[in-house]
Amino acid sequence: MEHQKPDFEVGIIGGGPGGASLAAYLAKAGVKCIVFERELFPRPHVGESLVPSSTRVFNDLGFLEQMESAKFPRKFGAVWTANEQARPYAAEWDGLGPDCHAEVRFEERAQPGVHKNYTYHVDRGKFDLMLLQHAHKLGATVCEGVRVSGVDFSSQQPSVRFNVGPKEMGINVRMVVDASGRQTMLGNQLKLKVKDPMFDQFAIHTWFGGFDRNSLAKSSEQGDYIYIHFLPISNTWVWQIPITDDITSIGVVTQKANFAGSKQDREKFFWSALETRPSLAAALRKSEQIGKFKEEGDYSYAMKQICGDRFMMVGDAGRFVDPIFSTGVSIALNSSRFAHKDILGALERNDFSRESFQNFEKTIGRGTKNWYDFINVYYRLNVLFTYFITDRRYRLDVLKLLQGDVYDEAQPEVLAKMRAMVSKVEQNPKHPWHGLLNDLTTHAFTPAASITDQMLADVAGMGERDDDLVAV
């Protein structure tokens, strides 16, 4: 029986960086695709700092010139700061310096396929709109203000369902890509979503005008770096991200339990957290708050699988972890870079089974697991991370991860060394760092962490535990 010709070859749910870049890749290859975006762009969004691996995607899509023309602040590196809580370990070696300040420059490591020594900080409203418009210019059909209610997989041609006024309508496609971000449309519909058993982070953030970004900088050239300020509150940190020459995004990330246990309102919590770093709080109080505080919760989750017959998930729709290393947009863009190759192969063979997407599933699973392991180590022992980036033996290996090159190795050697050192500190109560261990990821470093291991195995598409790939 001959099937009716579908309306489009690929239906993409969500027009953020993952959906827009995938649509651009496919449209550039001549694929008839449609993007459904529930909001009207531009719209504000968190996740404003990119990593250098994003440049590969911009190059692929002919979008780099637009990024340059937009005059987004250039991100040449990153800085981590701490206050007196770091003093016990700062004396252990000279790399951190007397004021507990560590930095990296991206140019220190040559990055294949990336010819610029910087990436960007972006106003996500502007950036997301630009990328979606670029996909449209390349030939993708874009529908804004259209909320997808679900996907009907009961026939050979999935039907993407949505409402126009009171009337429900459907568009038939050969396959569906969920790029709906943390809405996780297909993950919820197909009951594939798995809550992360360790990370339950919460963020409160807003923009400030006139903030002196050099207040904690070592030099004026570091003013436009991303800053991560450690706070002497358990598992809590502050981001500092340039948006324009005058506007800076400031956000506090903490465990939801820390916030929920406070009787203070959200604004008071933000400022009380900042006051634990007096110099940072003093500089911020001299600036002007722009807009209301916004909240982000329910941070971390995974999926039992990110691909199936006639569907795949890209970016945050398939996985989200704590944003400490600016992973969100990078994973979304690289998801589309890997995904479009499998989609083109599936279209050519007319085979949309899960097996057709296994290269994407394994590659993105490997990368997100490396990010996850990196973040686990970071939260368990902040000083360990800072030690490794200031030690010339490991600096470039850590920088490779910070640049976003996490997809080519199943287990980067530097992560194995980090986990081994964590175990050493855990087992020795007299170690000078033992008192600095955080409890957020305690169970990630014990053999009993079977729930997390299985969750990560599912995300990586491995199906069963591989002892070479799980946390120790």
C-alpha positions as CSV (number, residue, x, y, z in Angstrom):
1,M,0.0,0.0,0.0
2,E,1.5,3.3,-1.0
3,H,1.6,5.9,1.7
4,Q,0.5,9.5,1.2
5,K,3.3,11.9,0.7
6,P,4.1,13.7,4.0
7,D,3.7,17.4,4.4
8,F,7.4,17.7,5.5
9,E,10.3,15.3,5.8
10,V,11.3,16.4,9.3
11,G,9.3,18.1,12.0
12,I,11.2,20.0,14.7
13,I,9.6,21.0,17.9
14,G,11.3,24.1,19.3
15,G,13.1,27.0,17.7
16,G,15.9,27.5,20.3
17,P,19.6,26.9,19.4
18,G,19.1,23.2,19.0
19,G,16.1,23.3,16.8
20,A,17.2,26.3,14.8
21,S,20.7,25.0,14.1
22,L,19.3,21.5,13.1
23,A,16.8,23.2,10.8
24,A,19.6,25.2,9.3
25,Y,21.7,22.1,8.7
26,L,18.8,20.2,7.1
27,A,17.6,23.1,5.0
28,K,21.1,23.7,3.8
29,A,21.2,20.0,2.7
30,G,17.9,20.5,0.8
31,V,15.7,18.7,3.3
32,K,12.1,20.0,3.6
33,C,11.7,20.7,7.3
34,I,9.4,22.7,9.6
35,V,10.0,24.2,13.0
36,F,7.2,24.7,15.5
37,E,8.1,27.3,18.2
38,R,5.5,28.0,20.9
39,E,6.8,31.5,21.6
40,L,7.2,34.7,19.5
41,F,10.8,35.6,19.2
42,P,12.7,37.6,20.5
43,R,12.2,36.3,24.0
44,P,14.5,36.4,27.0
45,H,16.3,33.1,28.0
46,V,18.9,32.0,30.4
47,G,22.2,30.4,29.2
48,E,24.0,33.4,27.8
49,S,27.6,32.2,27.6
50,L,29.0,30.0,24.8
51,V,32.0,27.7,24.6
52,P,34.5,27.7,21.7
53,S,33.2,24.4,20.1
54,S,30.1,26.4,19.1
55,T,32.2,28.1,16.4
56,R,32.4,24.8,14.4
57,V,28.6,24.9,14.0
58,F,28.6,28.6,13.1
59,N,31.2,27.9,10.5
60,D,29.2,24.9,9.1
61,L,26.1,27.0,8.8
62,G,27.7,30.2,7.4
63,F,26.6,32.0,10.5
64,L,29.9,33.2,11.9
65,E,29.8,36.5,10.0
66,Q,26.4,37.3,11.6
67,M,27.8,36.6,15.0
68,E,30.7,39.0,14.4
69,S,28.3,41.7,13.0
70,A,26.1,41.4,16.1
71,K,29.0,42.7,18.2
72,F,28.3,40.3,21.0
73,P,31.0,40.5,23.8
74,R,33.9,38.3,23.0
75,K,34.7,35.6,25.5
76,F,38.5,35.0,25.6
77,G,38.6,32.9,28.8
78,A,37.2,32.2,32.2
79,V,38.0,33.1,35.8
80,W,37.2,31.3,39.1
81,T,37.4,33.2,42.3
82,A,37.0,32.3,46.0
83,N,37.3,34.1,49.3
84,E,38.9,33.2,52.6
85,Q,37.4,29.7,52.6
86,A,40.0,28.8,50.0
87,R,42.9,29.8,52.3
88,P,43.5,26.3,53.7
89,Y,44.4,24.9,50.3
90,A,45.8,28.0,48.7
91,A,49.0,27.5,50.7
92,E,49.4,24.0,49.2
93,W,50.7,25.3,45.9
94,D,51.4,28.6,44.2
95,G,49.1,28.3,41.2
96,L,46.0,29.8,42.8
97,G,47.7,32.9,44.1
98,P,47.3,34.7,47.3
99,D,43.8,36.0,46.5
100,C,42.4,32.6,45.3
101,H,42.0,33.6,41.7
102,A,42.5,31.2,38.7
103,E,42.0,31.8,35.0
104,V,42.3,30.2,31.6
105,R,42.6,31.6,28.1
106,F,41.1,29.6,25.2
107,E,44.1,30.5,23.0
108,E,46.3,28.3,25.2
109,R,45.2,25.2,23.4
110,A,44.8,25.0,19.6
111,Q,41.4,23.6,18.8
112,P,40.8,21.7,15.6
113,G,38.2,23.3,13.4
114,V,38.1,26.5,15.5
115,H,40.2,29.3,14.1
116,K,39.2,32.0,16.6
117,N,40.7,32.4,20.1
118,Y,37.4,33.5,21.6
119,T,33.8,32.6,21.7
120,Y,30.8,34.8,22.7
121,H,28.5,35.9,25.4
122,V,25.1,36.5,24.0
123,D,21.7,38.2,24.7
124,R,19.7,35.0,24.1
125,G,16.7,36.9,22.9
126,K,18.8,38.4,20.0
127,F,20.9,35.3,19.4
128,D,18.1,32.8,19.2
129,L,16.1,35.1,16.9
130,M,19.1,35.5,14.6
131,L,19.7,31.8,14.4
132,L,16.1,31.0,13.7
133,Q,15.9,33.6,11.0
134,H,19.0,32.1,9.5
135,A,17.4,28.7,9.3
136,H,14.4,30.3,7.6
137,K,16.7,32.0,5.1
138,L,18.3,28.7,4.3
139,G,14.8,27.2,3.4
140,A,13.3,25.9,6.7
141,T,9.6,26.6,7.3
142,V,9.3,28.4,10.7
143,C,6.0,28.6,12.6
144,E,6.2,30.8,15.7
145,G,3.4,31.1,18.3
146,V,2.4,27.5,17.7
147,R,2.3,25.2,20.7
148,V,2.6,21.5,19.9
149,S,0.3,19.4,22.0
150,G,1.8,16.0,21.1
151,V,2.9,13.7,18.4
152,D,0.8,10.8,17.1
153,F,3.0,7.9,16.2
154,S,0.2,5.5,15.4
155,S,0.9,5.5,11.6
156,Q,4.0,5.3,9.4
157,Q,4.0,9.1,9.2
158,P,4.1,10.8,12.6
159,S,1.6,13.6,13.0
160,V,2.7,16.7,14.9
161,R,-0.5,18.0,16.6
162,F,-1.2,21.6,17.5
163,N,-4.2,24.0,17.8
164,V,-5.1,26.9,15.6
165,G,-7.8,28.6,17.7
166,P,-10.2,26.0,18.8
167,K,-9.3,23.6,16.0
168,E,-6.7,20.9,16.4
169,M,-4.6,20.3,13.3
170,G,-1.7,18.0,12.4
171,I,1.3,18.0,10.1
172,N,2.5,14.7,8.8
173,V,6.3,14.1,8.7
174,R,8.7,11.3,8.1
175,M,10.3,11.8,11.5
176,V,10.2,14.1,14.5
177,V,13.0,15.9,16.4
178,D,12.2,17.2,19.9
179,A,14.2,20.4,20.5
180,S,11.7,21.8,23.0
181,G,14.3,22.5,25.7
182,R,13.4,21.9,29.3
183,Q,9.8,21.5,28.3
184,T,10.9,18.0,27.2
185,M,7.7,17.5,25.1
186,L,8.4,14.0,23.9
187,G,10.2,12.9,27.1
188,N,7.0,13.7,29.0
189,Q,4.7,12.2,26.4
190,L,6.6,9.0,26.0
191,K,7.4,8.8,29.8
192,L,11.1,8.7,29.1
193,K,12.2,11.4,31.5
194,V,14.3,10.4,34.5
195,K,15.0,12.9,37.4
196,D,18.6,13.2,38.3
197,P,19.1,11.6,41.7
198,M,21.9,14.0,42.8
199,F,21.5,17.5,41.2
200,D,18.5,19.5,42.4
201,Q,19.8,23.0,41.6
202,F,18.0,26.3,41.6
203,A,19.0,29.6,40.1
204,I,17.9,33.2,40.7
205,H,19.2,35.8,38.3
206,T,18.8,39.1,36.5
207,W,20.7,41.8,34.5
208,F,22.5,44.8,36.0
209,G,23.6,47.9,34.2
210,G,26.8,49.8,35.1
211,F,28.4,46.9,37.0
212,D,32.2,47.2,37.2
213,R,33.3,43.9,35.7
214,N,36.9,44.6,36.6
215,S,36.1,44.8,40.3
216,L,37.5,41.2,40.8
217,A,39.7,41.1,37.7
218,K,43.4,40.8,37.6
219,S,43.6,43.0,34.5
220,S,41.3,45.1,32.3
221,E,41.5,42.5,29.6
222,Q,39.8,40.0,31.9
223,G,36.7,42.2,32.2
224,D,34.7,40.3,29.5
225,Y,35.7,36.8,30.7
226,I,33.0,34.7,32.3
227,Y,33.4,34.7,36.1
228,I,32.5,31.9,38.4
229,H,32.5,33.1,42.0
230,F,32.5,30.4,44.7
231,L,30.4,31.2,47.8
232,P,31.0,29.9,51.3
233,I,27.5,28.3,51.1
234,S,27.3,24.6,50.5
235,N,27.4,23.9,46.7
236,T,26.6,27.5,45.8
237,W,28.2,29.8,43.2
238,V,27.6,33.0,41.2
239,W,27.9,33.5,37.5
240,Q,29.0,36.9,36.0
241,I,28.4,37.1,32.2
242,P,28.8,40.2,30.0
243,I,25.7,40.8,27.8
244,T,26.7,44.2,26.3
245,D,29.3,46.8,27.1
246,D,27.2,48.0,30.0
247,I,24.9,45.1,30.9
248,T,26.0,42.1,33.0
249,S,24.0,38.9,33.8
250,I,24.4,37.9,37.5
251,G,22.9,34.7,38.8
252,V,23.1,32.7,42.0
253,V,23.0,28.9,41.7
254,T,22.4,26.8,44.8
255,Q,20.8,23.6,45.9
256,K,17.0,24.0,45.9
257,A,17.0,22.8,49.5
258,N,19.2,25.8,50.5
259,F,16.7,28.1,48.9
260,A,13.5,26.3,50.1
261,G,14.8,26.2,53.7
262,S,15.2,30.0,53.8
263,K,12.4,32.1,55.1
264,Q,13.6,35.1,53.2
265,D,12.0,36.0,49.9
266,R,13.8,35.5,46.6
267,E,15.4,38.9,46.4
268,K,16.7,38.8,49.9
269,F,18.1,35.4,49.3
270,F,20.0,36.6,46.2
271,W,21.5,39.5,48.1
272,S,22.3,37.5,51.3
273,A,24.2,35.0,49.1
274,L,26.1,37.8,47.4
275,E,27.0,39.4,50.8
276,T,29.1,36.3,51.6
277,R,31.5,37.8,49.0
278,P,31.6,41.4,50.3
279,S,33.7,42.9,47.5
280,L,31.4,41.4,44.8
281,A,28.2,42.5,46.6
282,A,29.6,46.1,47.1
283,A,30.4,46.4,43.4
284,L,27.0,45.0,42.4
285,R,25.1,47.4,44.7
286,K,26.7,50.3,42.9
287,S,25.1,49.2,39.7
288,E,21.4,49.3,38.5
289,Q,19.2,46.3,38.4
290,I,17.5,45.8,35.0
291,G,14.3,43.8,35.1
292,K,12.9,41.5,37.8
293,F,14.6,38.5,39.2
294,K,13.9,35.3,37.4
295,E,14.1,31.7,38.6
296,E,15.2,28.5,37.1
297,G,14.5,25.2,38.9
298,D,14.3,21.4,38.2
299,Y,17.7,21.6,36.6
300,S,18.9,18.2,36.0
301,Y,17.3,15.2,34.3
302,A,18.0,12.6,31.7
303,M,16.0,10.3,29.3
304,K,15.8,6.5,29.3
305,Q,16.6,6.9,25.6
306,I,17.1,10.0,23.4
307,C,16.3,8.2,20.1
308,G,13.6,5.8,18.9
309,D,11.7,4.8,15.8
310,R,11.1,8.0,13.9
311,F,12.2,10.4,16.7
312,M,15.2,11.9,18.4
313,M,15.9,14.5,21.0
314,V,18.5,17.2,20.8
315,G,19.8,19.7,23.4
316,D,18.0,20.2,26.6
317,A,15.1,18.2,25.4
318,G,17.2,15.1,26.0
319,R,19.5,16.0,28.8
320,F,20.2,18.9,31.2
321,V,22.8,19.2,33.9
322,D,23.9,22.1,36.1
323,P,25.1,25.0,33.9
324,I,28.5,25.5,35.7
325,F,30.5,25.1,32.6
326,S,28.2,26.9,30.1
327,T,27.2,23.6,28.5
328,G,23.6,24.2,27.5
329,V,23.9,26.0,24.2
330,S,27.1,24.1,23.3
331,I,25.4,20.7,23.7
332,A,22.4,21.9,21.7
333,L,24.5,23.1,18.8
334,N,26.7,20.1,18.8
335,S,23.6,17.9,19.0
336,S,22.4,19.3,15.7
337,R,25.9,18.9,14.2
338,F,25.9,15.2,15.0
339,A,22.2,14.6,14.5
340,H,21.8,16.0,11.0
341,K,24.2,13.4,9.6
342,D,22.1,10.5,10.9
343,I,19.0,12.2,9.7
344,L,20.3,12.6,6.2
345,G,21.3,8.9,6.2
346,A,17.9,7.9,7.4
347,L,16.2,9.9,4.7
348,E,18.4,8.4,2.0
349,R,17.7,4.9,3.2
350,N,14.1,5.5,4.1
351,D,14.9,3.8,7.4
352,F,13.8,5.7,10.5
353,S,14.4,3.0,13.1
354,R,16.3,3.8,16.3
355,E,19.3,2.0,14.9
356,S,19.6,4.7,12.1
357,F,20.4,7.3,14.8
358,Q,22.9,5.2,16.8
359,N,25.9,7.3,15.8
360,F,24.2,10.4,17.2
361,E,23.0,8.7,20.3
362,K,26.4,7.2,21.2
363,T,28.3,10.4,20.4
364,I,26.1,12.9,22.2
365,G,25.7,10.4,25.1
366,R,29.5,10.1,25.4
367,G,29.9,13.9,25.5
368,T,27.1,14.6,27.9
369,K,28.4,11.9,30.2
370,N,31.8,13.5,30.2
371,W,30.3,16.8,31.1
372,Y,28.3,15.1,33.9
373,D,31.4,13.4,35.3
374,F,33.3,16.7,35.1
375,I,30.5,18.5,37.0
376,N,30.4,15.7,39.6
377,V,34.1,16.1,40.3
378,Y,33.7,19.9,40.4
379,Y,31.0,19.9,43.0
380,R,32.5,17.2,45.1
381,L,35.7,19.1,45.6
382,N,35.9,22.6,44.0
383,V,39.6,23.0,45.0
384,L,40.5,19.9,43.0
385,F,39.2,21.5,39.8
386,T,41.1,24.7,40.5
387,Y,44.3,22.7,41.3
388,F,44.1,20.9,38.0
389,I,43.7,24.0,35.8
390,T,46.7,25.6,37.6
391,D,48.9,22.6,37.2
392,R,50.8,22.7,33.9
393,R,50.6,18.9,33.7
394,Y,46.9,18.9,33.4
395,R,45.9,22.4,32.4
396,L,45.5,21.8,28.7
397,D,43.5,18.6,29.3
398,V,41.1,20.5,31.4
399,L,41.0,23.3,29.0
400,K,40.0,20.9,26.2
401,L,36.9,20.1,28.3
402,L,36.2,23.7,28.9
403,Q,36.4,24.4,25.2
404,G,33.6,21.9,24.6
405,D,35.7,19.1,23.1
406,V,34.1,16.3,25.1
407,Y,32.8,14.0,22.4
408,D,35.8,12.1,21.1
409,E,36.9,10.1,24.2
410,A,34.8,7.7,26.3
411,Q,36.8,8.6,29.4
412,P,39.3,11.5,29.2
413,E,42.4,10.6,31.2
414,V,42.2,13.8,33.2
415,L,38.8,13.0,34.6
416,A,40.1,9.6,35.7
417,K,42.9,11.4,37.5
418,M,40.5,13.8,39.1
419,R,38.3,11.0,40.4
420,A,41.3,9.1,41.8
421,M,42.3,12.2,43.7
422,V,38.8,12.7,45.1
423,S,38.9,9.1,46.4
424,K,42.3,9.8,48.0
425,V,40.9,12.9,49.8
426,E,37.8,11.1,50.9
427,Q,39.7,8.2,52.4
428,N,42.1,10.4,54.4
429,P,40.5,12.5,57.1
430,K,43.8,14.2,57.7
431,H,44.2,15.4,54.1
432,P,44.2,19.3,54.1
433,W,41.3,19.2,51.5
434,H,39.2,16.7,53.4
435,G,37.2,19.4,55.2
436,L,36.4,21.0,51.8
437,L,34.5,18.1,50.4
438,N,31.0,18.9,49.4
439,D,28.1,16.5,49.9
440,L,26.1,17.2,46.7
441,T,27.7,14.4,44.7
442,T,28.9,12.2,47.5
443,H,27.1,9.1,46.1
444,A,28.5,9.6,42.6
445,F,31.9,8.4,43.8
446,T,30.8,5.2,45.4
447,P,30.0,1.8,43.7
448,A,26.5,2.1,45.2
449,A,25.6,4.8,42.7
450,S,23.7,2.3,40.5
451,I,20.8,4.6,39.8
452,T,23.1,7.3,38.4
453,D,25.1,4.7,36.5
454,Q,22.1,3.3,34.8
455,M,20.7,6.7,34.0
456,L,24.0,7.7,32.4
457,A,24.1,4.4,30.5
458,D,20.7,5.0,29.1
459,V,21.6,8.5,28.0
460,A,24.7,7.2,26.3
461,G,22.7,4.5,24.5
462,M,24.9,1.8,26.0
463,G,22.0,-0.2,27.4
464,E,24.0,-1.8,30.2
465,R,26.6,-0.7,32.7
466,D,30.1,-0.4,31.5
467,D,32.6,-0.3,34.4
468,D,35.1,1.6,32.3
469,L,32.6,4.5,31.9
470,V,31.0,4.9,35.3
471,A,32.0,7.1,38.2
472,V,34.2,5.3,40.8
